[in-house]
Amino acid sequence: MARWVKKWKVEGNSGTEYTVSVSDNGAWGCSCPRWKFKREMCHHILSKKADLHWNDDDPGMLIQLKVQLIDRYLKQGKSQDWIENHLIPKGEEANGNDHHKQE
């Protein structure tokens, strides 16, 4: 049986904190209702993959994902500062640090 080997805390749209995890066999999961009850890909997992520059999918997917997430957040009325803090953390390109908390 697979076990979760990495976990990160990710803030949801409403400010709720969810746990995104990856298992020892490479499967991803999230504690949000969409993944927990429907086993559907959620934006928390997609955002984390983009943050980590994970390319187990189409290599162009990460750029498209960030554009889609930015567009979604703008439509939800999120501020530019909020978007930058959640998707484009300051210094990420310079130091390669992951801005979400890792357990």
N, C-alpha and C positions, 0 to 999 in steps of 0.2 A: 504494500500500500504506500502511495506517495505521501510525503510529509512536507509541510511548509518549511523552507530553508531560509527565506528572506522575507521580511515584512517591513512595510512603510506605513506611516500615518499620512493620510491625504485628506485635505479639507474638501468637503462637498459644496455644492452651490449654496446650500442654506446655512453653511457654517458648521454642519455636522462633520465630525471626524470619522473617517472610515479607514479600515486596514486593507491595504493591497498586499497580496502575497504571491510568491512564486514557489512552486514545489521543486523537489529534487528531480522530477522528470520534466521540468520546464512548463508545467501547466500554471496558469494564472488564476487568481481568485480575488474576490473583494467582499467585504462585509456589508456592502450596500444592498438594499432590497432587490434591485434589478438582477444582480448576479446571484444573490443568496437564494431567491425564490424562483427565478426564471432561468438561471444559468445563461444569461445573455451578457455579451460583452458590454461593459459600462465605460463611461468616459473617465472614471478614476483609473482603471487599468490602462486605457489608451494614453492618458496623460502621463502616467508613470513610465510607460514604455518610451514615450517621447522624451521625457526627462532623462532617461538612462541611455537614450540613443539606441534602443533595442531594435535590431533589424531582423527579427525572425519572420517578418512579413516582407511585403514589397518595399525595397529601399526608399522609394519616394513617399511611402506612406507616412513617415514621421513628419515631413514638411506639410503634407496635406492635412494631417491630423491637427497640427498646431494651428493652421489657418482655420480649419473648421471649428476648433474649440474657441479661438479668439472671436470668430464671427458669432458663435452661439452665446458667448458671454457678453458681447456687445449688445446683442438683441435682448438679453436679460437685464440690461441696464448696469452691468458691472463697470466700475471705473477703470480707466487706463492703469492706474496704480495697482488696483486689485489684480488685473490681468497680468501685469508685469511681475507682481510678487508670486503669482501662482503658476505661470507658464514660462516666464523669462526672468528668472531670478538674477539680480545684479551680480556680476562677477562669474556667472556660470561658464561663459566662454573662456574667461581668463584663467580660471583655476580648475575647471572641471568638477567642482564640488556639486554634490547632490543636495538640493535645498529642502527636501522633505526629510522628516525625522526617520531614522532607521532604528528598529528595535534591536 
